[in-house]
C-alpha cells in the first residue's frame, strides 16, 4: 500500500457494560484500507465484526483507539461513509424512486437529483420500478434500491453489513456481480462484513479474519485471483480451504464451534 491509507483503524477496542457485567468485544484492532480497495471482515457470530463496522460508520465510539478517514478522526456518522444493512431499511411509504432520492434531498437541484436517481436506478436494473413501493418488490430488488440509495451520495467508503445474507443463492450471486460491477465502475472503496467464506473470496481484494472474543484480526489473506472469479476454479477452492482452516484453528483454540465460525448464525455482536 503506497501513500496514506483512505481508512485507518488504530488499536480499536470496545467494551459493552450491562449492570455489573462487562463484555470486551474488540481488543486492539488495527488495519489500513487503501482507496479503491475491497476488504472483507470475516468471522463467526460474536467475533465483533459488525461492532467494528458500526464504529467505522460512527454509530458507536471506541473505548480505546481511533478510526480515521482521509487523515481525519471519525467522531460520528457522516456522508463520507454509508452503510447497507442486511435488512433493507427502506421507508415503506416511499416509492423506490423516493427512497433512492431521500438522502440526496437538499444536496443538489431537483433537476440534477432526478437525473441522478434515474442514472442509479438504471445502474441497478430498476429503471422501470421507480414508482413501486417496497412491499411490491422482491428482497433482491430491495437491496438494489438500498445500494442505489447510498451510491447516489458518492461516499468515500461503502460499508456493507452482511447485506446479501438473507437472499437465496441465485439472487445472492446476482447481487455479488452487481456489487463488483458498481465498485469497478466507481473505483469504490468498501468494507464488507460476512461470515460466508465463498462470499469473502468472491468479493474481496483482501480478507481480514477475525478471531475469538474479544475480537482481533487474526490473519490477513490477500485474494490474488483474477476477476471474474470462478468458484470451481482450483485457485478459488484452495483459497476457500485455506481460509476455512484459519477459522477452524480459531475454533479449536476456544472461539466457538467450528461450524459457527465458518457459517455461523448472526448475532448482535457479530
N, C-alpha and C positions, 0 to 999 in steps of 0.2 A: 504494500500500500504506500503510495507516494503522496507527500504533502499532508496537510491536516485532514483528518477524517471529517466527514459530514456529521456523524453521530458518534459520541464518545461517552462511555459509561466508565466511571472510576470508583471502584471499591463500594459498590451499591449494596446496602444492607437494609432489611426491613423486618420489623417485629410487629406482630399483632398481639394486643392485650385484651383479655376478656375477664374482668374481675381480677382474681389473683392468678389467672393462667397467663403464661407468656409463651407465644409461639414464634420462634425465629424462622421466617420464611425464606429470606435471602441473606447470604453472607459473602461480602467481598466480591461482588460480581463486577468484572471489568472486561470491556471489549470495545473495539472500534469498528465502524461501518463506513465504507467509502461511498462517495456519490456514485449512483448508478448500480450499486451492489444489491443483490437479493440474498438476504440472510434468513435462515430458519432457526428458531429456538425449538429444540426437540426434547421431549421428556415426558414422563408419565404423570398421572394425576398427583397433585400435591407437591410437585417439584418446584413450583414458584414461577413458572414461565409466564402465565397470564398476569401475575402480580408485577413481574418485571416489565411487561408490555404496558401496563397501566401507569407505571412510574415514568416510562418514556413518554407516554401520552400526556403526563401531567395531572392525571386523575388522582394519583397518590404521590406523596412525598417520601423519599427515602429517609430512614432514621440515621443513616451514615452514608457518606459518599455523595456523588453528584452525577448528573447527566447533562451533557452539553450538545447543542445543535449549532453547527456553524461557529463554534467557539463561544456561544452564549449559553449560560446556565439556564436550564429549564426550571421554571418556578410555578408552572401551571399549564393548563391546556392552551393550545394556540393553533392557528390555521396553517402553520408550517408542518403540523403533524395531524393526520386524520386517521380515524380508526374504522375498520369494517369488522363487525362482530359476527359471531355465529348466528345470532338472532338478527333478522334483517333490520330491525329498529326503524322501519318506515312509519310515517304518520298515516294511519289507516283512513283518515278523512280527506287526505290529499291525493290527487291523481299521480300517476307515475311522473308526468312532466313537472308537476308542482313539487314533488318530493326531490327531484333532481335539482330544481332551481332553489330550493329552500335556503341552503347555506350561502348561496351567491347573491341573495337579495341585498340590495343596497351597495354592492361592491362594483357594479357596472350598470350601464344604462339598460333600460328594458329591452331595447333592440339587440344590444350585444348579448344580454342574458338569454334571450330567446334563441339567438343564433348558436350560442354555446350549448344550450340544452339540446337543441336539435342535433348538434355535432356529436355530443356524447351519447345520446340515445342511439344514433346511427352506429357509433363505435361498439356499443354493447349489444347491438342487434335488436333494439326495441323501438325502432323508429315508428312503427305502426301501433305501438301500445301506449302512447303518451297520455291518452285520455282515460285509461283504465285505472281502477282503484286497486290497491294492493291485494284485496281479497279476491280479485278476479284473475290474478296471475299465479303462476307456479312458484315453488320455492326457489328454483334456479333463476327464474326471471326476477324475483325479489332481490336476490344477491347481485344480479346485474344492475338493478336500479341503485343498490347500495354502493356499488363500485362507481357508477356514473356520478352519484351524488358527492362522493369525496374527490374524484378526479377533476371535476369541474373547478374545484378550489385550487388545483395545482399545488398540492402540498410538497414540501421538500422530502418528507418521509411518509410512506404509506404503512400503517400498522394494521396487521391482519391477525385477528384472534380466532383461529380455527373457523374461518368463515364458510368453509365448504363441508364441515364435519357432518351436518345433518342432511346432506344431499345424497341421492342414490349414486351408485358408482358411475353410471353413464353421464349423468349431469355433472358430477364432480370432475370427471375427465374433461368435459367441455369447458368448465369454468377454469380449470388449470390452463388450457390452451388460450382462453380469452385473457386471463391474468398475465400470462407471459407475453402475449402479443401487445397488450397495453403498456407493460413495463418496457418492452423493447422499443416501442414507438416513442415513448416519452423519456427514455433513459432514466426511468424511475428508480428510486431507492426504496426498499421495503424491508421490514422486519416482520416475519411471519411465524406465528405460533402454531405448532401442530404436535400431535402425539403419533402421527402416521409416518412411518419410515419412508415408504414409497412416495408419499406426497412431498416430503422434505427433499428427497433425492431428485424428484421431478422438477421442483421449483427453484431450488437454491443454487447459488454460486458457492455458498459456504454454510455448513451446518454446525451450530453450537449445541452440543449435547449437554443437557442439564442433569445433574445427579441428585443424590439424596437430600432431603430437607435437613438443615437449611440449604436452599438451592444455591448451587455453584455451577459454573461452566466447567465440566469435567474433561471435555475434549472438543477440539475444533477440527472439523473434517472438510477440506476443500472438495468441491464436486467438479472434477476436471473431465467432464463428459460433454462432448459437443451436442448442440441442440439441432433439431428436435431429438429428445431422448426417448429411446425405445425401452420399455420396461422388461422386454425379453432379451435385450442385449446383454452379453456376458459381463461387460464392464458395469452396467447398471445393477445386475443381480449381485455381483461381487461386492459392490459398494453397499448395497442394502444389507447384505450379510455382515459386512464389517461394522456397520452402524448398529445392527441388532446385537452383535456380540458386545459392543460397548455398553448398550443398555442392559444386557443380561449380566455383565460383570458388575454393574452398579446394583442390580437387583440382588445378586449373590452377596454383595457387601452389606446388605440390610436395608436397601432403599424401600422396596415394595416388591410385590410379586412380579416375576419375570413377565407374565402376560400383561400386567398393568403397565409396566414401563414401556413395553413395545406398543401396545394398542389400548392403553388404559382408559377408564371412564373419565369424563370431565368432572371437575370439581371446582369449588370456589377458590382453591389455592393452586389450581393447575397452572 
